[in-house]
């Protein structure tokens, strides 16, 4: 039996849930989906300037889990920018 998933804390919600390349209709774009957890990890680490230990404590998760979430978010953002895809933040 697997371990129960830890409850992750999201301290604020994004104001904007969709980013896309300018001049291309959304219906013509593939989308990359970012979870609220990934968004929060990016916000705490990159915008707030917290280190991984501090950020993981704020989210109520282990540092290694935070690292995996952050790595996943960065990979998705890079894919969207490099391949011209829309970024959709899932509001769940």
MDTraj code that builds the backbone (N, CA, C; nanometers):
import mdtraj as md
import numpy as np

residues = "UNK UNK UNK UNK UNK UNK UNK UNK UNK UNK UNK UNK UNK UNK UNK UNK UNK UNK UNK UNK UNK UNK UNK UNK UNK UNK UNK UNK UNK UNK UNK UNK UNK UNK UNK UNK UNK UNK UNK UNK UNK UNK UNK UNK UNK UNK UNK UNK UNK UNK UNK UNK UNK UNK UNK UNK UNK UNK UNK UNK UNK UNK UNK UNK UNK UNK UNK UNK UNK UNK UNK UNK UNK UNK UNK UNK UNK UNK UNK UNK UNK UNK UNK UNK UNK UNK UNK UNK UNK UNK UNK UNK".split()
xyz = np.array([
    [0.0844, -0.1185, 0.0000],
    [0.0000, 0.0000, 0.0000],
    [0.0892, 0.1252, 0.0000],
    [0.0563, 0.2205, -0.0818],
    [0.1390, 0.3408, -0.0925],
    [0.1077, 0.4389, 0.0203],
    [0.2032, 0.5244, 0.0425],
    [0.1899, 0.6270, 0.1445],
    [0.0860, 0.7300, 0.1024],
    [0.0051, 0.7820, 0.1948],
    [-0.0924, 0.8853, 0.1561],
    [-0.0225, 1.0134, 0.1113],
    [-0.0820, 1.0803, 0.0143],
    [-0.0236, 1.2033, -0.0396],
    [-0.0343, 1.3150, 0.0633],
    [0.0756, 1.3872, 0.0811],
    [0.0777, 1.4983, 0.1746],
    [-0.0068, 1.6139, 0.1220],
    [-0.0758, 1.6827, 0.2123],
    [-0.1527, 1.8015, 0.1738],
    [-0.0545, 1.9146, 0.1452],
    [-0.0644, 1.9731, 0.0276],
    [0.0258, 2.0815, -0.0111],
    [-0.0440, 2.2148, 0.0054],
    [0.0270, 2.3102, 0.0621],
    [-0.0303, 2.4418, 0.0905],
    [-0.0020, 2.5372, -0.0246],
    [-0.1074, 2.5987, -0.0740],
    [-0.0976, 2.7019, -0.1770],
    [-0.1407, 2.8315, -0.1079],
    [-0.0476, 2.9254, -0.0896],
    [-0.0784, 3.0437, -0.0094],
    [-0.1511, 3.1538, -0.0844],
    [-0.1457, 3.1528, -0.2170],
    [-0.2240, 3.2496, -0.2936],
    [-0.2545, 3.1915, -0.4311],
    [-0.3574, 3.2421, -0.4918],
    [-0.4015, 3.1951, -0.6233],
    [-0.3492, 3.2897, -0.7318],
    [-0.3191, 3.2353, -0.8493],
    [-0.2771, 3.3241, -0.9596],
    [-0.3943, 3.4108, -1.0067],
    [-0.3625, 3.5295, -1.0549],
    [-0.4649, 3.6187, -1.1101],
    [-0.4944, 3.5852, -1.2558],
    [-0.3973, 3.5260, -1.3218],
    [-0.4096, 3.4923, -1.4635],
    [-0.3835, 3.3429, -1.4771],
    [-0.4658, 3.2743, -1.5539],
    [-0.4548, 3.1294, -1.5659],
    [-0.4118, 3.0827, -1.7041],
    [-0.3871, 3.1761, -1.7950],
    [-0.3486, 3.1365, -1.9295],
    [-0.2498, 3.2368, -1.9882],
    [-0.1403, 3.1850, -2.0430],
    [-0.0411, 3.2646, -2.1142],
    [-0.0243, 3.2010, -2.2506],
    [-0.0140, 3.2850, -2.3546],
    [0.0008, 3.2291, -2.4875],
    [0.0858, 3.3214, -2.5732],
    [0.1446, 3.2662, -2.6789],
    [0.2199, 3.3512, -2.7710],
    [0.1277, 3.4555, -2.8351],
    [0.1785, 3.5745, -2.8511],
    [0.1012, 3.6836, -2.9096],
    [0.0722, 3.6571, -3.0569],
    [-0.0476, 3.6928, -3.0988],
    [-0.0830, 3.6889, -3.2405],
    [-0.1295, 3.5547, -3.2933],
    [-0.1356, 3.4531, -3.2090],
    [-0.1819, 3.3215, -3.2520],
    [-0.3080, 3.2874, -3.1722],
    [-0.4182, 3.2589, -3.2392],
    [-0.5400, 3.2241, -3.1666],
    [-0.5190, 3.0989, -3.0804],
    [-0.5797, 3.0985, -2.9633],
    [-0.5649, 2.9869, -2.8707],
    [-0.6082, 2.8551, -2.9338],
    [-0.7091, 2.8587, -3.0170],
    [-0.7586, 2.7343, -3.0792],
    [-0.6537, 2.6692, -3.1700],
    [-0.5534, 2.7471, -3.2115],
    [-0.4468, 2.6942, -3.2967],
    [-0.3231, 2.6501, -3.2190],
    [-0.3289, 2.6590, -3.0879],
    [-0.2124, 2.6285, -3.0051],
    [-0.2321, 2.5022, -2.9220],
    [-0.1253, 2.4274, -2.9065],
    [-0.1240, 2.3218, -2.8054],
    [-0.1053, 2.3888, -2.6707],
    [-0.1527, 2.3234, -2.5647],
    [-0.1394, 2.3798, -2.4314],
    [-0.0548, 2.2897, -2.3425],
    [0.0211, 2.3535, -2.2552],
    [0.0954, 2.2853, -2.1506],
    [0.0231, 2.3190, -2.0203],
    [-0.0061, 2.2179, -1.9405],
    [-0.0814, 2.2389, -1.8169],
    [0.0114, 2.2382, -1.6966],
    [0.0007, 2.3433, -1.6168],
    [0.0787, 2.3593, -1.4944],
    [-0.0192, 2.3487, -1.3769],
    [0.0136, 2.2659, -1.2793],
    [-0.0727, 2.2532, -1.1610],
    [-0.0513, 2.3733, -1.0686],
    [-0.1457, 2.3940, -0.9775],
    [-0.1284, 2.5006, -0.8787],
    [-0.0055, 2.4752, -0.7921],
    [0.0246, 2.3507, -0.7648],
    [0.1444, 2.3166, -0.6867],
    [0.2703, 2.3612, -0.7611],
    [0.2739, 2.3367, -0.8908],
    [0.3895, 2.3776, -0.9711],
    [0.3995, 2.5297, -0.9759],
    [0.2863, 2.5950, -0.9911],
    [0.2836, 2.7412, -0.9932],
    [0.3349, 2.7974, -0.8609],
    [0.2888, 2.7396, -0.7494],
    [0.3310, 2.7854, -0.6172],
    [0.4808, 2.7631, -0.5969],
    [0.5334, 2.6495, -0.6415],
    [0.6766, 2.6225, -0.6292],
    [0.7574, 2.7272, -0.7067],
    [0.7153, 2.7571, -0.8288],
    [0.7833, 2.8605, -0.9078],
    [0.7767, 2.9963, -0.8382],
    [0.6613, 3.0286, -0.7841],
    [0.6413, 3.1579, -0.7166],
    [0.7323, 3.1703, -0.5942],
    [0.7321, 3.0687, -0.5110],
    [0.8124, 3.0747, -0.3881],
    [0.9617, 3.0786, -0.4175],
    [1.0061, 2.9957, -0.5099],
    [1.1493, 2.9847, -0.5371],
    [1.1995, 3.0998, -0.6243],
    [1.1329, 3.1263, -0.7343],
    [1.1823, 3.2245, -0.8303],
    [1.1393, 3.3677, -0.7996],
    [1.0160, 3.3869, -0.7568],
    [0.9699, 3.5238, -0.7310],
    [1.0012, 3.5680, -0.5889],
    [0.9714, 3.4834, -0.4905],
    [0.9952, 3.5189, -0.3511],
    [1.1426, 3.5044, -0.3125],
    [1.2186, 3.4248, -0.3879],
    [1.3605, 3.4082, -0.3605],
    [1.3919, 3.3169, -0.2429],
    [1.2960, 3.2310, -0.2058],
    [1.3212, 3.1374, -0.0969],
    [1.4080, 3.0227, -0.1469],
    [1.4858, 2.9646, -0.0566],
    [1.5592, 2.8457, -0.0974],
    [1.4634, 2.7262, -0.0915],
    [1.5075, 2.6118, -0.1391],
    [1.4177, 2.4961, -0.1485],
    [1.3673, 2.4504, -0.0121],
    [1.4505, 2.4579, 0.0889],
    [1.4089, 2.4162, 0.2230],
    [1.2993, 2.5079, 0.2763],
    [1.3195, 2.6385, 0.2646],
    [1.2189, 2.7346, 0.3113],
    [1.0880, 2.7198, 0.2343],
    [1.0988, 2.7065, 0.1037],
    [0.9794, 2.6943, 0.0195],
    [0.9046, 2.5648, 0.0484],
    [0.9772, 2.4564, 0.0673],
    [0.9108, 2.3284, 0.0964],
    [0.8385, 2.3343, 0.2304],
    [0.8960, 2.4033, 0.3281],
    [0.8294, 2.4196, 0.4577],
    [0.7003, 2.4991, 0.4422],
    [0.7027, 2.6047, 0.3616],
    [0.5815, 2.6841, 0.3382],
    [0.4719, 2.6017, 0.2719],
    [0.5118, 2.5092, 0.1838],
    [0.4138, 2.4258, 0.1150],
    [0.3750, 2.3026, 0.1965],
    [0.4471, 2.2757, 0.3057],
    [0.4158, 2.1620, 0.3902],
    [0.4549, 2.0284, 0.3298],
    [0.5649, 2.0289, 0.2543],
    [0.6119, 1.9069, 0.1879],
    [0.7616, 1.8913, 0.2128],
    [0.8150, 1.7755, 0.1782],
    [0.9585, 1.7537, 0.1935],
    [1.0346, 1.8321, 0.0869],
    [1.1631, 1.8530, 0.1138],
    [1.2464, 1.9259, 0.0190],
    [1.2602, 1.8477, -0.1114],
    [1.2687, 1.7160, -0.1030],
    [1.2830, 1.6365, -0.2253],
    [1.1553, 1.6416, -0.3095],
    [1.0398, 1.6427, -0.2456],
    [0.9133, 1.6567, -0.3188],
    [0.9064, 1.7940, -0.3845],
    [0.9478, 1.8969, -0.3105],
    [0.9502, 2.0319, -0.3668],
    [1.0399, 2.0363, -0.4904],
    [1.1570, 1.9740, -0.4818],
    [1.2507, 1.9705, -0.5948],
    [1.1859, 1.9063, -0.7169],
    [1.1149, 1.7955, -0.6980],
    [1.0485, 1.7278, -0.8104],
    [0.9406, 1.8165, -0.8719],
    [0.8620, 1.8847, -0.7880],
    [0.7561, 1.9736, -0.8373],
    [0.8174, 2.0894, -0.9153],
    [0.9219, 2.1510, -0.8609],
    [0.9888, 2.2637, -0.9259],
    [1.0497, 2.2221, -1.0590],
    [1.1146, 2.1080, -1.0623],
    [1.1760, 2.0571, -1.1860],
    [1.0697, 2.0335, -1.2929],
    [0.9576, 1.9751, -1.2535],
    [0.8477, 1.9505, -1.3472],
    [0.7936, 2.0818, -1.4035],
    [0.7747, 2.1808, -1.3165],
    [0.7232, 2.3109, -1.3602],
    [0.8181, 2.3780, -1.4584],
    [0.9466, 2.3767, -1.4273],
    [1.0447, 2.4400, -1.5155],
    [1.0517, 2.3723, -1.6509],
    [1.0433, 2.2405, -1.6516],
    [1.0460, 2.1664, -1.7775],
    [0.9247, 2.2029, -1.8635],
    [0.8082, 2.2115, -1.8033],
    [0.6864, 2.2462, -1.8775],
    [0.6928, 2.3880, -1.9318],
    [0.7404, 2.4820, -1.8513],
    [0.7518, 2.6217, -1.8950],
    [0.8505, 2.6323, -2.0117],
    [0.9632, 2.5649, -1.9992],
    [1.0634, 2.5676, -2.1070],
    [1.0059, 2.5083, -2.2352],
    [0.9364, 2.3979, -2.2247],
    [0.8734, 2.3348, -2.3408],
    [0.7757, 2.4316, -2.4078],
    [0.6936, 2.4976, -2.3278],
    [0.5956, 2.5910, -2.3834],
    [0.6635, 2.7075, -2.4544],
    [0.7651, 2.7639, -2.3939],
    [0.8337, 2.8790, -2.4550],
    [0.9082, 2.8370, -2.5812],
    [0.9815, 2.7284, -2.5739],
    [1.0632, 2.6859, -2.6882],
    [0.9808, 2.6345, -2.8050],
    [0.8661, 2.5732, -2.7760],
    [0.7822, 2.5171, -2.8825],
    [0.6606, 2.6032, -2.9150],
    [0.6493, 2.7223, -2.8554],
    [0.5390, 2.8133, -2.8849],
    [0.4040, 2.7603, -2.8442],
    [0.3937, 2.7060, -2.7234],
    [0.2674, 2.6529, -2.6738],
    [0.2084, 2.7458, -2.5693],
    [0.0790, 2.7358, -2.5478],
    [0.0125, 2.8124, -2.4426],
    [0.0392, 2.7442, -2.3088],
    [0.0447, 2.8246, -2.2027],
    [0.0614, 2.7731, -2.0664],
    [-0.0699, 2.7947, -1.9929],
    [-0.1290, 2.6861, -1.9476],
    [-0.2570, 2.6913, -1.8767],
    [-0.2360, 2.6466, -1.7333],
    [-0.2640, 2.7352, -1.6374],
    [-0.2522, 2.7004, -1.4952],
    [-0.3858, 2.6414, -1.4526],
    [-0.3828, 2.5178, -1.4076],
    [-0.5051, 2.4487, -1.3691],
    [-0.5526, 2.5001, -1.2335],
    [-0.6779, 2.5397, -1.2264],
    [-0.7371, 2.5952, -1.1045],
    [-0.8102, 2.4860, -1.0303],
    [-0.7338, 2.3961, -0.9665],
    [-0.7945, 2.2867, -0.8898],
    [-0.7366, 2.2823, -0.7530],
])
top = md.Topology()
chain = top.add_chain()
for i, resn in enumerate(residues, 1):
    res = top.add_residue(resn, chain, resSeq=i)
    for name in ("N", "CA", "C"):
        top.add_atom(name, md.element.get_by_symbol(name[0]), res)
traj = md.Trajectory(xyz[None], top)
